[in-house]
Amino acid sequence: MNSWKTDIVTGTGVILFAGFVLISSLRFPPPRDTDFGPALFPRVVAAILLVLGILVLLQVRKLRTRAQSCTTDTTGEELPTTVGGMRNVAVTLVTIVVYIAVVDEVGFIPTTLVFLFVLTKAYGLTTFRSVLSSCFITAFVFVLFSLLLRVVLP
């Protein structure tokens, strides 16, 4: 599949997902005794995704216009699908499904450490860098959400 076709599917999918989140967040309860409620974070993320999806589609349009005006056969916009790339997609999807299935039972910190380690190793980082980045990212997310924002983590 051409990269511009993949970009169209990705951009459209991101826009549809952002719309779904925005519509779903309308049913969240209103804020109580604060300036913002539980719908703020999903709406901010959805708005960012919406903008990014639109930017992807605009970039595709720009590339397609440039490619149509070019007379050569190779425009440089096609990316080959590699076995390693497909393996990374599969590892990511399987890891996310396993993470969702076990995080409530095992807990946030150990599950996130293993999740990030597996992903970083699959993407080619050394064992040392995988351990280091997994620990740093897990600690950062834990401190940010659990301690500072007081979000209850599994």
N, CA, C and O atoms as a GROMACS GRO file, in nm:
protein
  616
    1MET      N    1   0.085  -0.117   0.000
    1MET     CA    2   0.000   0.000   0.000
    1MET      C    3   0.090   0.123   0.000
    1MET      O    4   0.190   0.127   0.071
    2ASN      N    5   0.054   0.222  -0.078
    2ASN     CA    6   0.130   0.347  -0.082
    2ASN      C    7   0.123   0.417   0.053
    2ASN      O    8   0.024   0.404   0.126
    3SER      N    9   0.228   0.492   0.085
    3SER     CA   10   0.229   0.560   0.215
    3SER      C   11   0.119   0.665   0.223
    3SER      O   12   0.065   0.689   0.331
    4TRP      N   13   0.083   0.727   0.110
    4TRP     CA   14  -0.022   0.828   0.116
    4TRP      C   15  -0.157   0.763   0.144
    4TRP      O   16  -0.243   0.825   0.208
    5LYS      N   17  -0.178   0.641   0.098
    5LYS     CA   18  -0.303   0.570   0.129
    5LYS      C   19  -0.308   0.536   0.278
    5LYS      O   20  -0.412   0.549   0.343
    6THR      N   21  -0.195   0.491   0.330
    6THR     CA   22  -0.186   0.461   0.473
    6THR      C   23  -0.211   0.588   0.555
    6THR      O   24  -0.279   0.584   0.657
    7ASP      N   25  -0.155   0.699   0.510
    7ASP     CA   26  -0.175   0.826   0.581
    7ASP      C   27  -0.321   0.870   0.578
    7ASP      O   28  -0.371   0.924   0.676
    8ILE      N   29  -0.389   0.847   0.466
    8ILE     CA   30  -0.531   0.882   0.458
    8ILE      C   31  -0.611   0.798   0.558
    8ILE      O   32  -0.696   0.851   0.629
    9VAL      N   33  -0.583   0.668   0.562
    9VAL     CA   34  -0.654   0.580   0.655
    9VAL      C   35  -0.623   0.620   0.799
    9VAL      O   36  -0.713   0.627   0.882
   10THR      N   37  -0.495   0.647   0.828
   10THR     CA   38  -0.455   0.685   0.963
   10THR      C   39  -0.517   0.818   1.004
   10THR      O   40  -0.574   0.829   1.112
   11GLY      N   41  -0.505   0.919   0.919
   11GLY     CA   42  -0.562   1.050   0.950
   11GLY      C   43  -0.712   1.045   0.972
   11GLY      O   44  -0.764   1.105   1.066
   12THR      N   45  -0.781   0.973   0.884
   12THR     CA   46  -0.926   0.959   0.898
   12THR      C   47  -0.962   0.884   1.025
   12THR      O   48  -1.056   0.921   1.096
   13GLY      N   49  -0.887   0.777   1.054
   13GLY     CA   50  -0.912   0.701   1.177
   13GLY      C   51  -0.892   0.783   1.302
   13GLY      O   52  -0.970   0.774   1.396
   14VAL      N   53  -0.787   0.864   1.303
   14VAL     CA   54  -0.759   0.949   1.419
   14VAL      C   55  -0.870   1.053   1.436
   14VAL      O   56  -0.913   1.081   1.548
   15ILE      N   57  -0.916   1.110   1.326
   15ILE     CA   58  -1.024   1.210   1.332
   15ILE      C   59  -1.153   1.145   1.383
   15ILE      O   60  -1.223   1.203   1.466
   16LEU      N   61  -1.184   1.026   1.335
   16LEU     CA   62  -1.305   0.957   1.381
   16LEU      C   63  -1.295   0.921   1.529
   16LEU      O   64  -1.392   0.937   1.604
   17PHE      N   65  -1.179   0.874   1.571
   17PHE     CA   66  -1.160   0.842   1.712
   17PHE      C   67  -1.173   0.966   1.800
   17PHE      O   68  -1.236   0.962   1.905
   18ALA      N   69  -1.114   1.077   1.756
   18ALA     CA   70  -1.123   1.202   1.831
   18ALA      C   71  -1.269   1.247   1.841
   18ALA      O   72  -1.313   1.293   1.946
   19GLY      N   73  -1.342   1.234   1.732
   19GLY     CA   74  -1.485   1.268   1.736
   19GLY      C   75  -1.562   1.180   1.833
   19GLY      O   76  -1.648   1.228   1.906
   20PHE      N   77  -1.530   1.051   1.833
   20PHE     CA   78  -1.595   0.958   1.926
   20PHE      C   79  -1.567   0.997   2.071
   20PHE      O   80  -1.658   0.997   2.154
   21VAL      N   81  -1.443   1.032   2.101
   21VAL     CA   82  -1.407   1.072   2.238
   21VAL      C   83  -1.477   1.201   2.276
   21VAL      O   84  -1.528   1.214   2.387
   22LEU      N   85  -1.480   1.297   2.185
   22LEU     CA   86  -1.548   1.424   2.214
   22LEU      C   87  -1.696   1.402   2.242
   22LEU      O   88  -1.751   1.458   2.337
   23ILE      N   89  -1.761   1.320   2.160
   23ILE     CA   90  -1.904   1.293   2.180
   23ILE      C   91  -1.926   1.216   2.310
   23ILE      O   92  -2.020   1.244   2.384
   24SER      N   93  -1.839   1.118   2.337
   24SER     CA   94  -1.852   1.041   2.461
   24SER      C   95  -1.831   1.127   2.585
   24SER      O   96  -1.894   1.104   2.688
   25SER      N   97  -1.743   1.225   2.575
   25SER     CA   98  -1.715   1.309   2.692
   25SER      C   99  -1.830   1.402   2.727
   25SER      O  100  -1.831   1.461   2.835
   26LEU      N  101  -1.926   1.417   2.637
   26LEU     CA  102  -2.043   1.500   2.668
   26LEU      C  103  -2.128   1.439   2.779
   26LEU      O  104  -2.202   1.509   2.848
   27ARG      N  105  -2.116   1.307   2.797
   27ARG     CA  106  -2.193   1.238   2.900
   27ARG      C  107  -2.123   1.233   3.035
   27ARG      O  108  -2.178   1.179   3.131
   28PHE      N  109  -2.003   1.289   3.046
   28PHE     CA  110  -1.931   1.290   3.172
   28PHE      C  111  -2.000   1.386   3.270
   28PHE      O  112  -2.063   1.483   3.227
   29PRO      N  113  -1.987   1.360   3.398
   29PRO     CA  114  -2.051   1.449   3.496
   29PRO      C  115  -1.988   1.588   3.494
   29PRO      O  116  -1.870   1.603   3.461
   30PRO      N  117  -2.066   1.689   3.531
   30PRO     CA  118  -2.013   1.826   3.534
   30PRO      C  119  -1.912   1.843   3.648
   30PRO      O  120  -1.910   1.762   3.741
   31PRO      N  121  -1.830   1.947   3.641
   31PRO     CA  122  -1.733   1.970   3.749
   31PRO      C  123  -1.802   2.006   3.880
   31PRO      O  124  -1.905   2.073   3.882
   32ARG      N  125  -1.742   1.961   3.990
   32ARG     CA  126  -1.793   1.993   4.122
   32ARG      C  127  -1.687   2.070   4.199
   32ARG      O  128  -1.578   2.018   4.224
   33ASP      N  129  -1.716   2.189   4.236
   33ASP     CA  130  -1.630   2.273   4.319
   33ASP      C  131  -1.492   2.298   4.257
   33ASP      O  132  -1.397   2.333   4.328
   34THR      N  133  -1.480   2.281   4.127
   34THR     CA  134  -1.353   2.310   4.058
   34THR      C  135  -1.385   2.377   3.925
   34THR      O  136  -1.500   2.383   3.882
   35ASP      N  137  -1.280   2.426   3.861
   35ASP     CA  138  -1.297   2.489   3.731
   35ASP      C  139  -1.306   2.387   3.618
   35ASP      O  140  -1.353   2.418   3.510
   36PHE      N  141  -1.260   2.265   3.644
   36PHE     CA  142  -1.262   2.162   3.540
   36PHE      C  143  -1.311   2.031   3.599
   36PHE      O  144  -1.297   2.007   3.719
   37GLY      N  145  -1.366   1.947   3.515
   37GLY     CA  146  -1.419   1.820   3.559
   37GLY      C  147  -1.351   1.704   3.489
   37GLY      O  148  -1.245   1.720   3.428
   38PRO      N  149  -1.411   1.587   3.499
   38PRO     CA  150  -1.351   1.467   3.442
   38PRO      C  151  -1.347   1.467   3.289
   38PRO      O  152  -1.276   1.387   3.230
   39ALA      N  153  -1.422   1.555   3.225
   39ALA     CA  154  -1.425   1.558   3.079
   39ALA      C  155  -1.311   1.640   3.019
   39ALA      O  156  -1.286   1.633   2.899
   40LEU      N  157  -1.242   1.718   3.101
   40LEU     CA  158  -1.140   1.808   3.047
   40LEU      C  159  -1.026   1.734   2.978
   40LEU      O  160  -0.995   1.763   2.863
   41PHE      N  161  -0.964   1.639   3.046
   41PHE     CA  162  -0.849   1.569   2.990
   41PHE      C  163  -0.884   1.495   2.860
   41PHE      O  164  -0.812   1.510   2.762
   42PRO      N  165  -0.992   1.416   2.856
   42PRO     CA  166  -1.026   1.350   2.730
   42PRO      C  167  -1.055   1.449   2.617
   42PRO      O  168  -1.022   1.424   2.502
   43ARG      N  169  -1.117   1.561   2.650
   43ARG     CA  170  -1.146   1.660   2.547
   43ARG      C  171  -1.020   1.727   2.494
   43ARG      O  172  -1.009   1.753   2.374
   44VAL      N  173  -0.925   1.754   2.582
   44VAL     CA  174  -0.798   1.814   2.538
   44VAL      C  175  -0.723   1.716   2.448
   44VAL      O  176  -0.674   1.755   2.342
   45VAL      N  177  -0.713   1.590   2.490
   45VAL     CA  178  -0.645   1.490   2.408
   45VAL      C  179  -0.716   1.472   2.275
   45VAL      O  180  -0.651   1.462   2.171
   46ALA      N  181  -0.850   1.466   2.277
   46ALA     CA  182  -0.927   1.450   2.153
   46ALA      C  183  -0.907   1.569   2.060
   46ALA      O  184  -0.898   1.552   1.939
   47ALA      N  185  -0.902   1.689   2.116
   47ALA     CA  186  -0.880   1.807   2.033
   47ALA      C  187  -0.742   1.804   1.968
   47ALA      O  188  -0.726   1.839   1.851
   48ILE      N  189  -0.642   1.761   2.044
   48ILE     CA  190  -0.507   1.749   1.988
   48ILE      C  191  -0.505   1.644   1.878
   48ILE      O  192  -0.446   1.666   1.773
   49LEU      N  193  -0.569   1.530   1.902
   49LEU     CA  194  -0.576   1.425   1.800
   49LEU      C  195  -0.650   1.473   1.675
   49LEU      O  196  -0.610   1.440   1.563
   50LEU      N  197  -0.754   1.549   1.694
   50LEU     CA  198  -0.830   1.602   1.582
   50LEU      C  199  -0.741   1.692   1.495
   50LEU      O  200  -0.741   1.681   1.373
   51VAL      N  201  -0.667   1.780   1.560
   51VAL     CA  202  -0.577   1.869   1.486
   51VAL      C  203  -0.469   1.788   1.414
   51VAL      O  204  -0.438   1.815   1.298
   52LEU      N  205  -0.412   1.689   1.482
   52LEU     CA  206  -0.307   1.608   1.419
   52LEU      C  207  -0.362   1.527   1.302
   52LEU      O  208  -0.295   1.515   1.199
   53GLY      N  209  -0.483   1.473   1.315
   53GLY     CA  210  -0.543   1.400   1.204
   53GLY      C  211  -0.566   1.490   1.084
   53GLY      O  212  -0.543   1.449   0.970
   54ILE      N  213  -0.611   1.611   1.109
   54ILE     CA  214  -0.631   1.707   0.999
   54ILE      C  215  -0.498   1.743   0.935
   54ILE      O  216  -0.489   1.754   0.812
   55LEU      N  217  -0.394   1.761   1.015
   55LEU     CA  218  -0.262   1.791   0.960
   55LEU      C  219  -0.209   1.677   0.873
   55LEU      O  220  -0.146   1.702   0.770
   56VAL      N  221  -0.234   1.553   0.914
   56VAL     CA  222  -0.192   1.438   0.832
   56VAL      C  223  -0.262   1.441   0.698
   56VAL      O  224  -0.199   1.422   0.594
   57LEU      N  225  -0.393   1.466   0.698
   57LEU     CA  226  -0.467   1.471   0.572
   57LEU      C  227  -0.423   1.587   0.484
   57LEU      O  228  -0.416   1.574   0.362
   58LEU      N  229  -0.393   1.700   0.545
   58LEU     CA  230  -0.343   1.814   0.467
   58LEU      C  231  -0.206   1.783   0.407
   58LEU      O  232  -0.178   1.823   0.294
   59GLN      N  233  -0.123   1.713   0.481
   59GLN     CA  234   0.008   1.674   0.430
   59GLN      C  235  -0.006   1.577   0.312
   59GLN      O  236   0.068   1.586   0.214
   60VAL      N  237  -0.100   1.484   0.321
   60VAL     CA  238  -0.125   1.390   0.211
   60VAL      C  239  -0.169   1.467   0.087
   60VAL      O  240  -0.123   1.440  -0.023
   61ARG      N  241  -0.258   1.562   0.107
   61ARG     CA  242  -0.306   1.642  -0.007
   61ARG      C  243  -0.190   1.717  -0.073
   61ARG      O  244  -0.181   1.724  -0.196
   62LYS      N  245  -0.102   1.772   0.010
   62LYS     CA  246   0.013   1.844  -0.041
   62LYS      C  247   0.106   1.750  -0.119
   62LYS      O  248   0.153   1.784  -0.228
   63LEU      N  249   0.132   1.631  -0.063
   63LEU     CA  250   0.218   1.535  -0.131
   63LEU      C  251   0.157   1.484  -0.261
   63LEU      O  252   0.227   1.468  -0.361
   64ARG      N  253   0.027   1.460  -0.260
   64ARG     CA  254  -0.040   1.411  -0.381
   64ARG      C  255  -0.039   1.518  -0.491
   64ARG      O  256  -0.020   1.486  -0.608
   65THR      N  257  -0.058   1.642  -0.453
   65THR     CA  258  -0.055   1.751  -0.550
   65THR      C  259   0.085   1.763  -0.610
   65THR      O  260   0.101   1.780  -0.731
   66ARG      N  261   0.185   1.754  -0.526
   66ARG     CA  262   0.323   1.761  -0.572
   66ARG      C  263   0.357   1.641  -0.661
   66ARG      O  264   0.426   1.656  -0.762
   67ALA      N  265   0.309   1.522  -0.625
   67ALA     CA  266   0.337   1.402  -0.702
   67ALA      C  267   0.269   1.406  -0.839
   67ALA      O  268   0.326   1.359  -0.937
   68GLN      N  269   0.150   1.461  -0.846
   68GLN     CA  270   0.078   1.469  -0.973
   68GLN      C  271   0.145   1.568  -1.067
   68GLN      O  272   0.138   1.552  -1.189
   69SER      N  273   0.209   1.671  -1.013
   69SER     CA  274   0.275   1.769  -1.098
   69SER      C  275   0.415   1.722  -1.140
   69SER      O  276   0.474   1.777  -1.233
   70CYS      N  277   0.466   1.622  -1.071
   70CYS     CA  278   0.598   1.568  -1.102
   70CYS      C  279   0.587   1.468  -1.217
   70CYS      O  280   0.493   1.388  -1.220
   71THR      N  281   0.679   1.472  -1.310
   71THR     CA  282   0.671   1.384  -1.427
   71THR      C  283   0.747   1.254  -1.410
   71THR      O  284   0.734   1.165  -1.494
   72THR      N  285   0.828   1.241  -1.304
   72THR     CA  286   0.904   1.119  -1.286
   72THR      C  287   0.819   1.013  -1.218
   72THR      O  288   0.716   1.044  -1.157
   73ASP      N  289   0.862   0.888  -1.229
   73ASP     CA  290   0.788   0.777  -1.170
   73ASP      C  291   0.809   0.767  -1.020
   73ASP      O  292   0.719   0.722  -0.949
   74THR      N  293   0.923   0.806  -0.971
   74THR     CA  294   0.951   0.794  -0.828
   74THR      C  295   0.936   0.930  -0.762
   74THR      O  296   1.009   1.024  -0.794
   75THR      N  297   0.842   0.939  -0.671
   75THR     CA  298   0.819   1.065  -0.601
   75THR      C  299   0.882   1.064  -0.463
   75THR      O  300   0.889   1.169  -0.398
   76GLY      N  301   0.928   0.948  -0.416
   76GLY     CA  302   0.989   0.940  -0.285
   76GLY      C  303   0.890   0.936  -0.172
   76GLY      O  304   0.928   0.950  -0.056
   77GLU      N  305   0.762   0.917  -0.202
   77GLU     CA  306   0.663   0.917  -0.096
   77GLU      C  307   0.620   0.777  -0.055
   77GLU      O  308   0.543   0.764   0.040
   78GLU      N  309   0.665   0.674  -0.123
   78GLU     CA  310   0.626   0.538  -0.088
   78GLU      C  311   0.726   0.480   0.011
   78GLU      O  312   0.847   0.492  -0.008
   79LEU      N  313   0.674   0.417   0.114
   79LEU     CA  314   0.759   0.352   0.212
   79LEU      C  315   0.736   0.202   0.204
   79LEU      O  316   0.621   0.158   0.203
   80PRO      N  317   0.842   0.125   0.198
   80PRO     CA  318   0.824  -0.020   0.190
   80PRO      C  319   0.777  -0.076   0.323
   80PRO      O  320   0.814  -0.026   0.429
   81THR      N  321   0.696  -0.179   0.317
   81THR     CA  322   0.654  -0.250   0.436
   81THR      C  323   0.759  -0.357   0.464
   81THR      O  324   0.787  -0.440   0.379
   82THR      N  325   0.816  -0.354   0.583
   82THR     CA  326   0.920  -0.449   0.616
   82THR      C  327   0.869  -0.550   0.718
   82THR      O  328   0.771  -0.525   0.788
   83VAL      N  329   0.937  -0.662   0.724
   83VAL     CA  330   0.902  -0.764   0.822
   83VAL      C  331   0.922  -0.710   0.963
   83VAL      O  332   0.841  -0.736   1.052
   84GLY      N  333   1.030  -0.636   0.985
   84GLY     CA  334   1.056  -0.578   1.116
   84GLY      C  335   0.948  -0.478   1.156
   84GLY      O  336   0.908  -0.473   1.272
   85GLY      N  337   0.901  -0.400   1.060
   85GLY     CA  338   0.795  -0.305   1.089
   85GLY      C  339   0.665  -0.374   1.125
   85GLY      O  340   0.595  -0.332   1.218
   86MET      N  341   0.632  -0.479   1.053
   86MET     CA  342   0.510  -0.555   1.083
   86MET      C  343   0.522  -0.626   1.218
   86MET      O  344   0.425  -0.637   1.292
   87ARG      N  345   0.644  -0.674   1.250
   87ARG     CA  346   0.667  -0.738   1.380
   87ARG      C  347   0.646  -0.636   1.491
   87ARG      O  348   0.586  -0.668   1.594
   88ASN      N  349   0.695  -0.513   1.473
   88ASN     CA  350   0.678  -0.409   1.574
   88ASN      C  351   0.530  -0.377   1.596
   88ASN      O  352   0.488  -0.357   1.709
   89VAL      N  353   0.453  -0.372   1.488
   89VAL     CA  354   0.310  -0.347   1.501
   89VAL      C  355   0.244  -0.460   1.579
   89VAL      O  356   0.164  -0.435   1.670
   90ALA      N  357   0.277  -0.584   1.546
   90ALA     CA  358   0.219  -0.699   1.615
   90ALA      C  359   0.258  -0.701   1.762
   90ALA      O  360   0.173  -0.724   1.848
   91VAL      N  361   0.385  -0.677   1.791
   91VAL     CA  362   0.431  -0.674   1.930
   91VAL      C  363   0.359  -0.565   2.007
   91VAL      O  364   0.318  -0.586   2.122
   92THR      N  365   0.342  -0.449   1.947
   92THR     CA  366   0.274  -0.338   2.013
   92THR      C  367   0.129  -0.373   2.045
   92THR      O  368   0.083  -0.352   2.157
   93LEU      N  369   0.058  -0.427   1.947
   93LEU     CA  370  -0.083  -0.462   1.969
   93LEU      C  371  -0.099  -0.570   2.076
   93LEU      O  372  -0.184  -0.559   2.164
   94VAL      N  373  -0.017  -0.675   2.068
   94VAL     CA  374  -0.026  -0.783   2.167
   94VAL      C  375   0.010  -0.732   2.305
   94VAL      O  376  -0.056  -0.767   2.403
   95THR      N  377   0.112  -0.650   2.314
   95THR     CA  378   0.154  -0.596   2.443
   95THR      C  379   0.046  -0.508   2.505
   95THR      O  380   0.024  -0.513   2.626
   96ILE      N  381  -0.020  -0.428   2.425
   96ILE     CA  382  -0.127  -0.342   2.476
   96ILE      C  383  -0.243  -0.427   2.529
   96ILE      O  384  -0.297  -0.398   2.635
   97VAL      N  385  -0.280  -0.530   2.455
   97VAL     CA  386  -0.390  -0.617   2.499
   97VAL      C  387  -0.354  -0.687   2.629
   97VAL      O  388  -0.436  -0.693   2.721
   98VAL      N  389  -0.232  -0.739   2.639
   98VAL     CA  390  -0.188  -0.805   2.763
   98VAL      C  391  -0.183  -0.705   2.877
   98VAL      O  392  -0.224  -0.736   2.989
   99TYR      N  393  -0.134  -0.585   2.851
   99TYR     CA  394  -0.126  -0.480   2.954
   99TYR      C  395  -0.265  -0.453   3.012
   99TYR      O  396  -0.283  -0.450   3.133
  100ILE      N  397  -0.362  -0.432   2.923
  100ILE     CA  398  -0.499  -0.404   2.967
  100ILE      C  399  -0.555  -0.520   3.048
  100ILE      O  400  -0.627  -0.500   3.146
  101ALA      N  401  -0.521  -0.641   3.008
  101ALA     CA  402  -0.575  -0.759   3.076
  101ALA      C  403  -0.517  -0.780   3.215
  101ALA      O  404  -0.587  -0.830   3.303
  102VAL      N  405  -0.391  -0.742   3.238
  102VAL     CA  406  -0.328  -0.775   3.365
  102VAL      C  407  -0.303  -0.656   3.458
  102VAL      O  408  -0.270  -0.678   3.575
  103VAL      N  409  -0.318  -0.534   3.412
  103VAL     CA  410  -0.280  -0.419   3.496
  103VAL      C  411  -0.362  -0.411   3.624
  103VAL      O  412  -0.308  -0.371   3.727
  104ASP      N  413  -0.489  -0.447   3.621
  104ASP     CA  414  -0.570  -0.439   3.743
  104ASP      C  415  -0.528  -0.544   3.846
  104ASP      O  416  -0.536  -0.519   3.966
  105GLU      N  417  -0.485  -0.660   3.800
  105GLU     CA  418  -0.445  -0.767   3.891
  105GLU      C  419  -0.304  -0.749   3.945
  105GLU      O  420  -0.279  -0.770   4.063
  106VAL      N  421  -0.212  -0.710   3.858
  106VAL     CA  422  -0.070  -0.702   3.895
  106VAL      C  423  -0.035  -0.567   3.955
  106VAL      O  424   0.047  -0.559   4.047
  107GLY      N  425  -0.096  -0.460   3.904
  107GLY     CA  426  -0.067  -0.327   3.951
  107GLY      C  427   0.002  -0.243   3.845
  107GLY      O  428   0.059  -0.296   3.750
  108PHE      N  429  -0.005  -0.112   3.863
  108PHE     CA  430   0.045  -0.020   3.762
  108PHE      C  431   0.196  -0.028   3.744
  108PHE      O  432   0.244  -0.041   3.632
  109ILE      N  433   0.271  -0.021   3.852
  109ILE     CA  434   0.417  -0.011   3.841
  109ILE      C  435   0.480  -0.136   3.778
  109ILE      O  436   0.553  -0.121   3.680
  110PRO      N  437   0.455  -0.258   3.829
  110PRO     CA  438   0.521  -0.373   3.766
  110PRO      C  439   0.474  -0.397   3.622
  110PRO      O  440   0.553  -0.433   3.535
  111THR      N  441   0.345  -0.376   3.597
  111THR     CA  442   0.293  -0.398   3.462
  111THR      C  443   0.352  -0.298   3.364
  111THR      O  444   0.389  -0.335   3.253
  112THR      N  445   0.360  -0.173   3.405
  112THR     CA  446   0.414  -0.070   3.316
  112THR      C  447   0.563  -0.090   3.293
  112THR      O  448   0.611  -0.069   3.181
  113LEU      N  449   0.636  -0.131   3.395
  113LEU     CA  450   0.779  -0.159   3.377
  113LEU      C  451   0.801  -0.267   3.272
  113LEU      O  452   0.883  -0.251   3.182
  114VAL      N  453   0.727  -0.378   3.283
  114VAL     CA  454   0.742  -0.488   3.188
  114VAL      C  455   0.695  -0.446   3.050
  114VAL      O  456   0.760  -0.476   2.950
  115PHE      N  457   0.582  -0.378   3.044
  115PHE     CA  458   0.526  -0.331   2.916
  115PHE      C  459   0.626  -0.244   2.841
  115PHE      O  460   0.654  -0.268   2.724
  116LEU      N  461   0.681  -0.145   2.909
  116LEU     CA  462   0.776  -0.056   2.844
  116LEU      C  463   0.907  -0.126   2.809
  116LEU      O  464   0.967  -0.098   2.705
  117PHE      N  465   0.951  -0.217   2.896
  117PHE     CA  466   1.073  -0.292   2.866
  117PHE      C  467   1.056  -0.376   2.740
  117PHE      O  468   1.143  -0.374   2.652
  118VAL      N  469   0.945  -0.447   2.730
  118VAL     CA  470   0.920  -0.530   2.611
  118VAL      C  471   0.915  -0.445   2.485
  118VAL      O  472   0.974  -0.481   2.383
  119LEU      N  473   0.846  -0.333   2.491
  119LEU     CA  474   0.837  -0.247   2.373
  119LEU      C  475   0.971  -0.188   2.334
  119LEU      O  476   1.006  -0.187   2.216
  120THR      N  477   1.047  -0.138   2.431
  120THR     CA  478   1.175  -0.078   2.396
  120THR      C  479   1.274  -0.181   2.344
  120THR      O  480   1.353  -0.151   2.255
  121LYS      N  481   1.272  -0.302   2.399
  121LYS     CA  482   1.358  -0.409   2.346
  121LYS      C  483   1.314  -0.447   2.205
  121LYS      O  484   1.398  -0.468   2.117
  122ALA      N  485   1.183  -0.455   2.182
  122ALA     CA  486   1.133  -0.491   2.049
  122ALA      C  487   1.171  -0.385   1.946
  122ALA      O  488   1.192  -0.417   1.829
  123TYR      N  489   1.180  -0.261   1.989
  123TYR     CA  490   1.215  -0.152   1.897
  123TYR      C  491   1.366  -0.134   1.880
  123TYR      O  492   1.410  -0.046   1.806
  124GLY      N  493   1.446  -0.220   1.948
  124GLY     CA  494   1.588  -0.222   1.921
  124GLY      C  495   1.679  -0.156   2.023
  124GLY      O  496   1.799  -0.144   1.997
  125LEU      N  497   1.628  -0.115   2.137
  125LEU     CA  498   1.715  -0.056   2.238
  125LEU      C  499   1.796  -0.166   2.307
  125LEU      O  500   1.755  -0.282   2.311
  126THR      N  501   1.909  -0.129   2.360
  126THR     CA  502   1.989  -0.224   2.437
  126THR      C  503   1.916  -0.256   2.567
  126THR      O  504   1.823  -0.184   2.607
  127THR      N  505   1.958  -0.365   2.633
  127THR     CA  506   1.894  -0.403   2.758
  127THR      C  507   1.909  -0.294   2.863
  127THR      O  508   1.814  -0.263   2.935
  128PHE      N  509   2.027  -0.236   2.873
  128PHE     CA  510   2.050  -0.130   2.971
  128PHE      C  511   1.959  -0.010   2.945
  128PHE      O  512   1.895   0.040   3.037
  129ARG      N  513   1.953   0.035   2.821
  129ARG     CA  514   1.868   0.149   2.788
  129ARG      C  515   1.720   0.116   2.806
  129ARG      O  516   1.642   0.202   2.846
  130SER      N  517   1.681  -0.007   2.777
  130SER     CA  518   1.542  -0.049   2.795
  130SER      C  519   1.503  -0.043   2.943
  130SER      O  520   1.397   0.008   2.978
  131VAL      N  521   1.591  -0.096   3.029
  131VAL     CA  522   1.563  -0.093   3.173
  131VAL      C  523   1.560   0.051   3.222
  131VAL      O  524   1.469   0.090   3.296
  132LEU      N  525   1.658   0.129   3.181
  132LEU     CA  526   1.667   0.268   3.225
  132LEU      C  527   1.544   0.349   3.181
  132LEU      O  528   1.484   0.419   3.263
  133SER      N  529   1.508   0.341   3.055
  133SER     CA  530   1.393   0.418   3.006
  133SER      C  531   1.262   0.368   3.066
  133SER      O  532   1.173   0.448   3.096
  134SER      N  533   1.249   0.237   3.084
  134SER     CA  534   1.127   0.183   3.146
  134SER      C  535   1.110   0.235   3.288
  134SER      O  536   1.000   0.276   3.327
  135CYS      N  537   1.218   0.234   3.365
  135CYS     CA  538   1.212   0.283   3.503
  135CYS      C  539   1.183   0.433   3.507
  135CYS      O  540   1.099   0.478   3.586
  136PHE      N  541   1.251   0.509   3.424
  136PHE     CA  542   1.232   0.654   3.423
  136PHE      C  543   1.089   0.692   3.383
  136PHE      O  544   1.026   0.773   3.450
  137ILE      N  545   1.039   0.634   3.275
  137ILE     CA  546   0.905   0.669   3.227
  137ILE      C  547   0.799   0.626   3.328
  137ILE      O  548   0.705   0.701   3.355
  138THR      N  549   0.813   0.505   3.384
  138THR     CA  550   0.716   0.458   3.483
  138THR      C  551   0.716   0.549   3.606
  138THR      O  552   0.609   0.586   3.656
  139ALA      N  553   0.833   0.586   3.653
  139ALA     CA  554   0.841   0.675   3.770
  139ALA      C  555   0.781   0.811   3.738
  139ALA      O  556   0.708   0.867   3.820
  140PHE      N  557   0.811   0.865   3.621
  140PHE     CA  558   0.757   0.995   3.581
  140PHE      C  559   0.604   0.992   3.577
  140PHE      O  560   0.538   1.081   3.632
  141VAL      N  561   0.547   0.890   3.511
  141VAL     CA  562   0.401   0.880   3.501
  141VAL      C  563   0.339   0.860   3.639
  141VAL      O  564   0.235   0.919   3.669
  142PHE      N  565   0.402   0.778   3.722
  142PHE     CA  566   0.349   0.755   3.857
  142PHE      C  567   0.348   0.883   3.939
  142PHE      O  568   0.248   0.916   4.002
  143VAL      N  569   0.459   0.955   3.938
  143VAL     CA  570   0.468   1.079   4.016
  143VAL      C  571   0.368   1.181   3.962
  143VAL      O  572   0.296   1.246   4.039
  144LEU      N  573   0.363   1.195   3.830
  144LEU     CA  574   0.273   1.294   3.771
  144LEU      C  575   0.127   1.264   3.803
  144LEU      O  576   0.055   1.350   3.854
  145PHE      N  577   0.083   1.143   3.774
  145PHE     CA  578  -0.059   1.114   3.788
  145PHE      C  579  -0.098   1.077   3.931
  145PHE      O  580  -0.199   1.126   3.982
  146SER      N  581  -0.022   0.991   3.995
  146SER     CA  582  -0.064   0.945   4.127
  146SER      C  583  -0.036   1.047   4.237
  146SER      O  584  -0.122   1.072   4.321
  147LEU      N  585   0.081   1.106   4.236
  147LEU     CA  586   0.118   1.196   4.344
  147LEU      C  587   0.073   1.342   4.319
  147LEU      O  588   0.016   1.405   4.408
  148LEU      N  589   0.099   1.392   4.202
  148LEU     CA  590   0.066   1.533   4.175
  148LEU      C  591  -0.081   1.554   4.139
  148LEU      O  592  -0.146   1.642   4.194
  149LEU      N  593  -0.132   1.474   4.048
  149LEU     CA  594  -0.271   1.492   4.003
  149LEU      C  595  -0.370   1.408   4.085
  149LEU      O  596  -0.492   1.423   4.071
  150ARG      N  597  -0.317   1.321   4.169
  150ARG     CA  598  -0.398   1.237   4.257
  150ARG      C  599  -0.499   1.150   4.181
  150ARG      O  600  -0.614   1.134   4.222
  151VAL      N  601  -0.452   1.095   4.071
  151VAL     CA  602  -0.532   0.999   3.995
  151VAL      C  603  -0.504   0.862   4.053
  151VAL      O  604  -0.389   0.825   4.075
  152VAL      N  605  -0.609   0.787   4.079
  152VAL     CA  606  -0.593   0.653   4.136
  152VAL      C  607  -0.550   0.559   4.023
  152VAL      O  608  -0.621   0.541   3.925
  153LEU      N  609  -0.433   0.500   4.041
  153LEU     CA  610  -0.379   0.405   3.943
  153LEU      C  611  -0.403   0.264   3.993
  153LEU      O  612  -0.410   0.242   4.114
  154PRO      N  613  -0.416   0.168   3.902
  154PRO     CA  614  -0.438   0.030   3.945
  154PRO      C  615  -0.319  -0.025   4.024
  154PRO      O  616  -0.322  -0.140   4.068
   0.00000   0.00000   0.00000
